[in-house]
Amino acid sequence: MIVSLVYASRSVVPCDDVRFVPNIRAIRECTELQNIRTGITGFLFYFDNKFVQIIEGDFDNVADLYKRIRRDERHAACRIIEFREIDHRSFDEHAMENSMDFIARNHAELHVKMSFLNKFIGESAPGAIRLSDLLYSVAQEIQLKPSFPRLPAAGRLPAGEAAPLI
């Protein structure tokens, strides 16, 4: 069974703190290969000191990953926004590790969308637009942009090349 989990959390380390980039680098290095190995795909947003992530994969792998995220001291106030079974994945295996870099580089262009999404984090009023629908829409639009990073088909950068970090 393939599932999708959307969660939000607050970053314990603000983006203007000198520890922020090393923390993001550590998260990326430890999760990139693990996600490929466990079949996890998704998209990671970071804005206004919040992480919002869409995680797709096998039920057990998604549940295990979310447990690790909840225990991670870099996150506070983790909460699930949506959990559901899905028929097919919306993201390829490289979207997650590229999403934050792309958002950081294109912050001005994406500011209006990110601000709009941020207003809905925590909203759950009946009849309100579903936050997960907004997140999927923005993430899929971002992936279609010609400047969104593409990794080689094998999932690895050429030897000696480092992925761009924030």
Backbone as a printed PyTorch tensor [residue, N CA C, xyz], in Angstrom:
tensor([[[  0.8470,  -1.1780,   0.0000],
         [  0.0000,   0.0000,   0.0000],
         [  0.8930,   1.2420,   0.0000]],

        [[  0.6720,   2.1210,  -0.9830],
         [  1.4030,   3.3830,  -1.0520],
         [  0.5580,   4.4430,  -0.3470]],

        [[  1.2280,   5.2220,   0.5080],
         [  0.5390,   6.2600,   1.2640],
         [  1.2460,   7.5940,   1.0780]],

        [[  0.5260,   8.6340,   1.4220],
         [  1.0720,   9.9830,   1.4310],
         [  0.8100,  10.5740,   2.8050]],

        [[  1.8270,  11.1680,   3.3820],
         [  1.7110,  11.8360,   4.6690],
         [  2.2000,  13.2660,   4.4740]],

        [[  1.4290,  14.2270,   4.9420],
         [  1.8320,  15.6260,   4.9190],
         [  1.9280,  16.0720,   6.3660]],

        [[  3.0820,  16.6260,   6.7410],
         [  3.2390,  17.1150,   8.1090],
         [  3.8330,  18.5100,   8.0820]],

        [[  3.7010,  19.2000,   9.1850],
         [  4.3170,  20.5100,   9.3820],
         [  5.0620,  20.4750,  10.7130]],

        [[  6.1660,  21.1920,  10.7660],
         [  6.8960,  21.3330,  12.0270],
         [  7.5890,  22.6870,  12.0290]],

        [[  8.0330,  23.0760,  13.1850],
         [  8.7780,  24.3200,  13.3270],
         [ 10.2510,  23.9820,  13.4500]],

        [[ 11.0800,  24.7140,  12.7380],
         [ 12.5210,  24.5090,  12.8280],
         [ 13.0210,  25.0890,  14.1450]],

        [[ 13.7640,  24.3010,  14.8930],
         [ 14.3330,  24.7700,  16.1550],
         [ 15.4500,  25.7770,  15.8840]],

        [[ 16.1270,  25.6090,  14.7410],
         [ 17.2200,  26.5010,  14.3710],
         [ 16.7210,  27.4480,  13.2750]],

        [[ 16.5990,  28.7500,  13.5680],
         [ 16.1230,  29.6990,  12.5530],
         [ 17.0800,  29.7700,  11.3600]],

        [[ 16.5520,  30.1490,  10.1960],
         [ 17.3650,  30.1570,   8.9770],
         [ 18.4890,  31.1840,   9.0220]],

        [[ 18.4210,  32.1750,   9.8960],
         [ 19.5050,  33.1540,   9.9860],
         [ 20.5580,  32.7560,  11.0280]],

        [[ 20.3900,  31.6130,  11.6500],
         [ 21.3540,  31.0830,  12.6190],
         [ 22.4860,  30.3980,  11.8540]],

        [[ 23.7280,  30.5550,  12.3250],
         [ 24.8760,  29.9470,  11.6340],
         [ 24.7870,  28.4220,  11.5880]],

        [[ 23.9940,  27.8140,  12.4610],
         [ 23.8510,  26.3480,  12.4730],
         [ 22.8650,  25.8450,  11.4260]],

        [[ 22.1080,  26.7520,  10.7990],
         [ 21.0450,  26.3190,   9.8940],
         [ 21.5840,  25.5340,   8.6870]],

        [[ 22.5260,  26.1090,   7.9450],
         [ 23.0360,  25.4310,   6.7460],
         [ 23.6720,  24.0890,   7.0900]],

        [[ 24.5220,  24.0020,   8.1400],
         [ 25.0560,  22.6780,   8.4830],
         [ 23.9570,  21.6750,   8.8690]],

        [[ 22.8970,  22.1370,   9.5260],
         [ 21.7840,  21.2410,   9.8670],
         [ 21.0870,  20.7310,   8.6210]],

        [[ 20.8340,  21.6280,   7.6690],
         [ 20.1780,  21.2220,   6.4260],
         [ 21.0800,  20.2560,   5.6590]],

        [[ 22.3700,  20.5440,   5.6150],
         [ 23.3200,  19.6610,   4.9350],
         [ 23.3060,  18.2750,   5.5850]],

        [[ 23.2860,  18.2280,   6.9120],
         [ 23.2580,  16.9360,   7.6200],
         [ 21.9690,  16.1670,   7.3270]],

        [[ 20.8410,  16.8750,   7.3100],
         [ 19.5690,  16.2280,   6.9950],
         [ 19.6340,  15.6470,   5.5890]],

        [[ 20.1160,  16.4380,   4.6720],
         [ 20.1750,  15.9960,   3.2670],
         [ 21.0990,  14.8000,   3.0990]],

        [[ 22.2850,  14.8590,   3.6880],
         [ 23.2480,  13.7690,   3.5320],
         [ 22.7320,  12.4620,   4.1200]],

        [[ 22.0790,  12.5240,   5.2640],
         [ 21.6380,  11.2830,   5.9030],
         [ 20.3610,  10.7400,   5.2710]],

        [[ 19.5570,  11.5930,   4.6480],
         [ 18.2790,  11.1030,   4.1180],
         [ 18.3040,  10.7610,   2.6420]],

        [[ 19.1900,  11.3680,   1.8790],
         [ 19.1770,  11.1830,   0.4280],
         [ 19.2650,   9.7080,   0.0340]],

        [[ 20.2840,   9.0230,   0.4880],
         [ 20.4300,   7.6000,   0.1420],
         [ 19.3910,   6.7360,   0.8330]],

        [[ 19.0770,   7.0820,   2.0690],
         [ 18.0590,   6.3190,   2.8120],
         [ 16.7150,   6.3670,   2.1060]],

        [[ 16.3250,   7.5410,   1.6000],
         [ 15.0520,   7.6670,   0.8980],
         [ 15.0210,   6.8230,  -0.3730]],

        [[ 16.1140,   6.8240,  -1.1190],
         [ 16.1810,   5.9870,  -2.3210],
         [ 16.0920,   4.5150,  -1.9360]],

        [[ 16.8230,   4.1320,  -0.9140],
         [ 16.8480,   2.7260,  -0.4640],
         [ 15.4780,   2.2580,   0.0370]],

        [[ 14.7350,   3.1390,   0.6910],
         [ 13.4450,   2.7350,   1.2640],
         [ 12.2600,   3.1070,   0.3780]],

        [[ 12.5240,   3.7030,  -0.7840],
         [ 11.4450,   4.0310,  -1.7010],
         [ 10.6090,   5.2290,  -1.2880]],

        [[ 11.2040,   6.1380,  -0.5340],
         [ 10.5060,   7.3450,  -0.1000],
         [ 10.6750,   8.4240,  -1.1640]],

        [[  9.5770,   9.0550,  -1.5420],
         [  9.6110,  10.2180,  -2.4270],
         [  8.8050,  11.3250,  -1.7620]],

        [[  8.8460,  12.5170,  -2.3300],
         [  8.0570,  13.5960,  -1.7630],
         [  8.6210,  14.9440,  -2.0990]],

        [[  8.2650,  15.9160,  -1.2910],
         [  8.6650,  17.3010,  -1.5190],
         [  8.7810,  17.9780,  -0.1650]],

        [[  9.8290,  18.7780,   0.0000],
         [ 10.0770,  19.4520,   1.2710],
         [ 10.0490,  20.9570,   1.0730]],

        [[  9.1720,  21.6230,   1.8140],
         [  9.0890,  23.0810,   1.8080],
         [  9.7420,  23.5920,   3.0860]],

        [[ 10.3890,  24.7500,   2.9850],
         [ 10.8660,  25.4500,   4.1730],
         [ 10.5740,  26.9220,   3.9620]],

        [[  9.8260,  27.5230,   4.8540],
         [  9.5410,  28.9480,   4.7850],
         [  9.0530,  29.4000,   6.1460]],

        [[  9.3590,  30.6520,   6.4550],
         [  8.9450,  31.2420,   7.7290],
         [  9.2440,  30.3400,   8.9190]],

        [[ 10.4240,  29.7380,   8.8960],
         [ 10.8970,  28.8850,   9.9930],
         [ 10.0530,  27.6170,  10.1790]],

        [[  9.3730,  27.1930,   9.1270],
         [  8.5590,  25.9790,   9.1890],
         [  9.0120,  24.9910,   8.1250]],

        [[  8.9620,  23.7280,   8.4750],
         [  9.1020,  22.6560,   7.5010],
         [  7.6980,  22.1560,   7.2020]],

        [[  7.3910,  21.9610,   5.9550],
         [  6.1670,  21.2840,   5.5510],
         [  6.6180,  20.2770,   4.5070]],

        [[  6.3010,  19.0270,   4.7400],
         [  6.8150,  17.9780,   3.8640],
         [  5.6970,  17.0390,   3.4360]],

        [[  5.7650,  16.6480,   2.1750],
         [  4.9120,  15.6030,   1.6290],
         [  5.8020,  14.3760,   1.5130]],

        [[  5.3950,  13.2780,   2.1210],
         [  6.1750,  12.0340,   2.0770],
         [  5.3060,  10.9580,   1.4330]],

        [[  5.8760,  10.2600,   0.4350],
         [  5.1660,   9.1750,  -0.2410],
         [  5.9820,   7.8990,  -0.1290]],

        [[  5.2860,   6.7800,  -0.0100],
         [  5.9850,   5.4980,   0.0040],
         [  5.1470,   4.4130,   0.6400]],

        [[  5.8030,   3.2850,   0.8680],
         [  5.1840,   2.1480,   1.5430],
         [  4.7760,   2.5750,   2.9570]],

        [[  3.6410,   2.0840,   3.4200],
         [  3.1020,   2.4710,   4.7310],
         [  4.1560,   2.3860,   5.8370]],

        [[  4.8260,   1.2390,   5.9710],
         [  5.8000,   1.0580,   7.0580],
         [  6.9670,   2.0290,   6.9460]],

        [[  7.4620,   2.2420,   5.7250],
         [  8.5940,   3.1560,   5.5470],
         [  8.2210,   4.6020,   5.8500]],

        [[  7.0230,   5.0100,   5.4440],
         [  6.5660,   6.3710,   5.7350],
         [  6.3770,   6.5400,   7.2500]],

        [[  5.7690,   5.5520,   7.8910],
         [  5.5570,   5.6140,   9.3400],
         [  6.8890,   5.6730,  10.0860]],

        [[  7.8640,   4.8470,   9.6640],
         [  9.1910,   4.8600,  10.3070],
         [  9.8730,   6.2120,  10.1350]],

        [[  9.7910,   6.7770,   8.9390],
         [ 10.4080,   8.0810,   8.6940],
         [  9.7630,   9.1570,   9.5550]],

        [[  8.4440,   9.1650,   9.6270],
         [  7.7820,  10.1940,  10.4340],
         [  8.1460,  10.0440,  11.9210]],

        [[  8.2920,   8.8210,  12.3960],
         [  8.7310,   8.6220,  13.7970],
         [ 10.1100,   9.2320,  14.0110]],

        [[ 11.0240,   9.0370,  13.0540],
         [ 12.3710,   9.6160,  13.1790],
         [ 12.3130,  11.1430,  13.1620]],

        [[ 11.4760,  11.6880,  12.2910],
         [ 11.3390,  13.1510,  12.2150],
         [ 10.8190,  13.7000,  13.5430]],

        [[  9.8290,  13.0400,  14.1250],
         [  9.2800,  13.5070,  15.4120],
         [ 10.3220,  13.4750,  16.5350]],

        [[ 11.2590,  12.5310,  16.4560],
         [ 12.3100,  12.4430,  17.4790],
         [ 13.4900,  13.3740,  17.1980]],

        [[ 13.5640,  13.8950,  15.9900],
         [ 14.6780,  14.7470,  15.5740],
         [ 14.6070,  16.0710,  16.3350]],

        [[ 15.6710,  16.4130,  17.0300],
         [ 15.6950,  17.6140,  17.8640],
         [ 15.6830,  18.9110,  17.0640]],

        [[ 15.8600,  18.8290,  15.7410],
         [ 15.8120,  20.0330,  14.9080],
         [ 14.3800,  20.4560,  14.5990]],

        [[ 13.4050,  19.5690,  14.9030],
         [ 11.9900,  19.8490,  14.6580],
         [ 11.2610,  20.0430,  15.9900]],

        [[ 10.3080,  20.9350,  15.9990],
         [  9.4220,  21.0980,  17.1560],
         [  7.9950,  21.1830,  16.6280]],

        [[  7.0630,  20.8510,  17.4720],
         [  5.6340,  20.9770,  17.1440],
         [  5.2550,  20.2410,  15.8630]],

        [[  5.7480,  19.0300,  15.6930],
         [  5.3730,  18.2110,  14.5250],
         [  3.9000,  17.8420,  14.6040]],

        [[  3.2350,  17.9620,  13.4750],
         [  1.8550,  17.4930,  13.4390],
         [  1.4830,  17.0700,  12.0290]],

        [[  0.6620,  16.0620,  11.9570],
         [  0.2110,  15.5430,  10.6730],
         [ -0.9260,  16.4140,  10.1580]],

        [[ -0.8090,  16.8300,   8.9160],
         [ -1.8570,  17.6070,   8.2620],
         [ -2.7900,  16.6660,   7.5150]],

        [[ -2.2070,  15.6640,   6.8700],
         [ -3.0200,  14.7050,   6.1210],
         [ -2.2740,  13.3800,   5.9870]],

        [[ -3.0270,  12.3040,   6.0150],
         [ -2.4950,  10.9680,   5.7680],
         [ -3.5310,  10.2410,   4.9270]],

        [[ -3.0900,   9.6600,   3.7980],
         [ -4.0500,   8.9640,   2.9400],
         [ -3.3460,   7.9420,   2.0540]],

        [[ -4.1140,   6.9670,   1.5790],
         [ -3.6280,   6.0430,   0.5650],
         [ -3.6580,   6.7670,  -0.7740]],

        [[ -2.6790,   6.4380,  -1.6260],
         [ -2.6380,   7.0470,  -2.9590],
         [ -2.4750,   5.9490,  -4.0080]],

        [[ -2.9780,   6.2170,  -5.1990],
         [ -2.8830,   5.2630,  -6.3040],
         [ -1.5330,   5.3270,  -7.0030]],

        [[ -0.9400,   6.5100,  -7.0320],
         [  0.3540,   6.6790,  -7.6920],
         [  1.1090,   7.8390,  -7.0270]],

        [[  2.4070,   7.8360,  -7.2140],
         [  3.2500,   8.8810,  -6.6450],
         [  3.1440,  10.1560,  -7.4710]],

        [[  3.3220,  11.2810,  -6.8120],
         [  3.3340,  12.5740,  -7.4990],
         [  4.7520,  13.0970,  -7.7090]],

        [[  5.7390,  12.4790,  -7.0640],
         [  7.1050,  12.9990,  -7.1000],
         [  8.0950,  11.8970,  -7.4480]],

        [[  9.1750,  12.2880,  -8.1550],
         [ 10.2090,  11.3130,  -8.4600],
         [ 11.1910,  11.2300,  -7.2930]],

        [[ 12.1390,  10.3210,  -7.4110],
         [ 13.0300,  10.0650,  -6.2680],
         [ 13.9940,  11.2080,  -5.9690]],

        [[ 14.0790,  12.2150,  -6.8290],
         [ 15.0280,  13.3060,  -6.5950],
         [ 14.3660,  14.6170,  -6.1870]],

        [[ 13.0460,  14.6670,  -6.2090],
         [ 12.3530,  15.9290,  -5.9440],
         [ 12.6200,  16.4540,  -4.5400]],

        [[ 12.6480,  15.5620,  -3.5560],
         [ 12.7670,  16.0240,  -2.1790],
         [ 14.0970,  16.7340,  -1.9280]],

        [[ 15.1950,  16.1210,  -2.3540],
         [ 16.4850,  16.7480,  -2.0510],
         [ 16.7210,  18.0330,  -2.8420]],

        [[ 16.0120,  18.2140,  -3.9430],
         [ 16.1870,  19.4300,  -4.7380],
         [ 15.2090,  20.5400,  -4.3760]],

        [[ 14.1280,  20.2060,  -3.6970],
         [ 13.0570,  21.1760,  -3.4860],
         [ 13.4740,  22.3790,  -2.6470]],

        [[ 14.1740,  22.1630,  -1.5520],
         [ 14.5400,  23.2910,  -0.6900],
         [ 15.5310,  24.2180,  -1.3660]],

        [[ 16.5040,  23.6420,  -2.1040],
         [ 17.4700,  24.4820,  -2.8100],
         [ 16.7570,  25.3630,  -3.8210]],

        [[ 15.8310,  24.7770,  -4.5450],
         [ 15.1080,  25.5150,  -5.5640],
         [ 14.2780,  26.6360,  -4.9340]],

        [[ 13.5850,  26.3280,  -3.8670],
         [ 12.7660,  27.3400,  -3.1910],
         [ 13.6440,  28.4770,  -2.6800]],

        [[ 14.8030,  28.1510,  -2.1210],
         [ 15.7060,  29.1950,  -1.6110],
         [ 16.2020,  30.0940,  -2.7470]],

        [[ 16.5490,  29.5020,  -3.8850],
         [ 17.0590,  30.2900,  -5.0120],
         [ 15.9720,  31.1260,  -5.6830]],

        [[ 14.7320,  30.7020,  -5.5870],
         [ 13.6330,  31.3770,  -6.2780],
         [ 12.6310,  31.9710,  -5.2960]],

        [[ 13.1370,  32.3750,  -4.1390],
         [ 12.2710,  32.8320,  -3.0600],
         [ 11.3740,  33.9920,  -3.4830]],

        [[ 11.9240,  34.9640,  -4.1990],
         [ 11.1250,  36.1390,  -4.5840],
         [  9.9500,  35.7260,  -5.4610]],

        [[ 10.2030,  34.8740,  -6.4340],
         [  9.1440,  34.4290,  -7.3440],
         [  8.0680,  33.6290,  -6.6040]],

        [[  8.4990,  32.8550,  -5.6190],
         [  7.5780,  31.9690,  -4.9110],
         [  6.9820,  32.5950,  -3.6570]],

        [[  7.4040,  33.8080,  -3.3160],
         [  7.0040,  34.4220,  -2.0540],
         [  5.4820,  34.4770,  -1.8740]],

        [[  4.7630,  34.8600,  -2.9020],
         [  3.3060,  34.9860,  -2.7750],
         [  2.6900,  33.6230,  -2.4800]],

        [[  3.1130,  32.5930,  -3.1950],
         [  2.5620,  31.2470,  -2.9640],
         [  2.9170,  30.7430,  -1.5660]],

        [[  4.1630,  30.9380,  -1.1700],
         [  4.5870,  30.4670,   0.1480],
         [  3.8360,  31.2160,   1.2480]],

        [[  3.6350,  32.5110,   1.0710],
         [  2.8890,  33.2940,   2.0720],
         [  1.4490,  32.8050,   2.1590]],

        [[  0.8520,  32.5110,   1.0130],
         [ -0.5130,  32.0080,   0.9910],
         [ -0.5980,  30.6600,   1.7000]],

        [[  0.3400,  29.7560,   1.3990],
         [  0.3650,  28.4530,   2.0700],
         [  0.5360,  28.6230,   3.5700]],

        [[  1.4090,  29.5330,   3.9650],
         [  1.6900,  29.7310,   5.3820],
         [  0.4410,  30.1450,   6.1520]],

        [[ -0.4610,  30.8890,   5.5290],
         [ -1.7010,  31.2970,   6.1900],
         [ -2.5890,  30.1000,   6.5100]],

        [[ -2.4260,  29.0150,   5.7540],
         [ -3.2930,  27.8570,   5.9440],
         [ -2.6870,  26.7860,   6.8350]],

        [[ -1.4310,  26.9210,   7.1920],
         [ -0.8370,  25.9460,   8.1060],
         [ -1.5880,  26.0690,   9.4240]],

        [[ -2.1980,  25.0240,   9.8510],
         [ -2.9490,  25.0490,  11.0870],
         [ -4.4290,  25.2750,  10.9010]],

        [[ -4.8570,  25.7000,   9.7230],
         [ -6.2830,  25.9010,   9.4700],
         [ -6.9460,  24.5500,   9.2360]],

        [[ -8.0760,  24.3350,   9.8090],
         [ -8.8090,  23.0930,   9.5530],
         [-10.3110,  23.3240,   9.5650]],

        [[-10.7130,  24.5200,   9.2150],
         [-12.1370,  24.8510,   9.2220],
         [-12.8910,  24.0160,   8.1930]],

        [[-14.0940,  23.5660,   8.5250],
         [-14.8820,  22.7980,   7.5580],
         [-15.1080,  23.6090,   6.2810]],

        [[-14.9790,  22.9370,   5.1560],
         [-15.2060,  23.5890,   3.8790],
         [-14.0300,  24.4040,   3.3820]],

        [[-12.9740,  24.5300,   4.1800],
         [-11.8030,  25.2830,   3.7400],
         [-11.0530,  24.4670,   2.6940]],

        [[-10.3160,  25.1570,   1.8390],
         [ -9.5210,  24.4570,   0.8410],
         [ -8.5030,  23.5780,   1.5690]],

        [[ -8.2770,  22.3860,   1.0470],
         [ -7.3530,  21.4790,   1.7160],
         [ -5.9240,  21.9330,   1.5070]],

        [[ -5.1930,  22.0800,   2.5880],
         [ -3.8120,  22.5080,   2.5210],
         [ -2.9960,  21.5590,   1.6600]],

        [[ -3.2510,  20.2650,   1.7680],
         [ -2.4710,  19.3140,   0.9860],
         [ -2.6650,  19.5410,  -0.5130]],

        [[ -3.8650,  19.9240,  -0.9330],
         [ -4.0820,  20.2190,  -2.3460],
         [ -3.2390,  21.4120,  -2.7880]],

        [[ -3.1580,  22.4320,  -1.9370],
         [ -2.3050,  23.5830,  -2.2470],
         [ -0.8440,  23.1760,  -2.3300]],

        [[ -0.3910,  22.3790,  -1.3690],
         [  1.0100,  21.9510,  -1.3560],
         [  1.3550,  21.1500,  -2.6060]],

        [[  0.5120,  20.1780,  -2.9430],
         [  0.7610,  19.3780,  -4.1440],
         [  0.8020,  20.2670,  -5.3820]],

        [[ -0.1200,  21.1890,  -5.4760],
         [ -0.1880,  22.0660,  -6.6330],
         [  1.0970,  22.8830,  -6.7830]],

        [[  1.5350,  23.5070,  -5.7030],
         [  2.7490,  24.3220,  -5.7490],
         [  3.9660,  23.4440,  -6.0250]],

        [[  4.0840,  22.3000,  -5.3690],
         [  5.2380,  21.4150,  -5.5730],
         [  5.3080,  20.9220,  -7.0090]],

        [[  4.1730,  20.5420,  -7.5750],
         [  4.1730,  20.0600,  -8.9480],
         [  4.5050,  21.1830,  -9.9240]],

        [[  4.0250,  22.3850,  -9.6580],
         [  4.3630,  23.5240, -10.5180],
         [  5.8580,  23.8150, -10.4560]],

        [[  6.4310,  23.7630,  -9.2670],
         [  7.8620,  24.0120,  -9.0970],
         [  8.6730,  22.9860,  -9.8850]],

        [[  8.2900,  21.7220,  -9.8130],
         [  9.0380,  20.6710, -10.5190],
         [  9.0190,  20.8610, -12.0340]],

        [[  8.0030,  21.5010, -12.5700],
         [  7.8910,  21.7000, -14.0190],
         [  8.7620,  22.8460, -14.5300]],

        [[  9.2440,  23.6740, -13.6430],
         [ 10.0730,  24.8030, -14.0590],
         [ 11.3760,  24.2850, -14.6730]],

        [[ 11.8040,  24.8720, -15.7970],
         [ 13.0500,  24.4180, -16.4440],
         [ 14.2740,  24.5180, -15.5370]],

        [[ 14.2560,  25.4510, -14.5840],
         [ 15.4170,  25.6250, -13.7130],
         [ 15.4160,  24.6960, -12.4990]],

        [[ 14.3650,  23.8370, -12.3500],
         [ 14.3630,  22.8870, -11.2300],
         [ 15.4640,  21.8700, -11.4810]],

        [[ 16.3410,  21.6160, -10.5000],
         [ 17.4860,  20.7160, -10.7130],
         [ 17.0480,  19.3190, -11.1290]],

        [[ 17.7970,  18.7670, -12.0380],
         [ 17.5900,  17.3830, -12.4850],
         [ 18.8790,  16.6230, -12.2270]],

        [[ 18.7740,  15.4880, -11.5740],
         [ 19.9350,  14.6450, -11.3290],
         [ 20.0150,  13.6000, -12.4260]],

        [[ 21.2060,  13.0320, -12.6460],
         [ 21.3270,  11.9550, -13.6290],
         [ 20.3750,  10.8100, -13.2910]],

        [[ 19.9980,  10.0410, -14.2970],
         [ 19.0170,   8.9660, -14.1350],
         [ 19.3770,   7.9960, -13.0210]],

        [[ 20.6320,   7.7490, -12.7890],
         [ 21.0420,   6.7920, -11.7650],
         [ 20.8270,   7.3340, -10.3550]],

        [[ 20.5290,   8.6070, -10.2400],
         [ 20.2520,   9.1710,  -8.9270],
         [ 21.4730,   9.7070,  -8.2190]],

        [[ 22.5780,   9.7770,  -8.9010],
         [ 23.8160,  10.2500,  -8.2880],
         [ 24.3890,  11.3840,  -9.1270]],

        [[ 25.0430,  12.3000,  -8.4740],
         [ 25.7750,  13.3350,  -9.1890],
         [ 27.0760,  12.7270,  -9.6970]],

        [[ 27.6370,  13.2650, -10.7760],
         [ 28.9260,  12.7720, -11.2530],
         [ 29.9770,  12.8520, -10.1430]],

        [[ 30.9330,  11.9390, -10.1790],
         [ 31.9780,  11.8640,  -9.1460],
         [ 32.6230,  13.2230,  -8.9500]],

        [[ 32.7750,  13.5990,  -7.6960],
         [ 33.4290,  14.8460,  -7.3420],
         [ 32.5230,  16.0670,  -7.3640]],

        [[ 31.2900,  15.9170,  -7.8030],
         [ 30.3460,  17.0390,  -7.8640],
         [ 29.4550,  17.0270,  -6.6490]],

        [[ 29.3070,  18.1530,  -6.0200],
         [ 28.4290,  18.2520,  -4.8460],
         [ 27.1260,  18.9110,  -5.2560]],

        [[ 26.0480,  18.4620,  -4.6600],
         [ 24.7510,  19.0830,  -4.9050],
         [ 24.7660,  20.4760,  -4.3000]],

        [[ 24.1610,  21.4630,  -4.9710],
         [ 24.1510,  22.8150,  -4.4040],
         [ 23.3240,  22.8510,  -3.1300]],

        [[ 23.8840,  23.5210,  -2.1240],
         [ 23.1730,  23.6740,  -0.8520],
         [ 22.8340,  25.1290,  -0.6480]],

        [[ 21.9070,  25.3650,   0.2380],
         [ 21.4670,  26.7420,   0.5370],
         [ 22.6310,  27.5360,   1.0460]]])
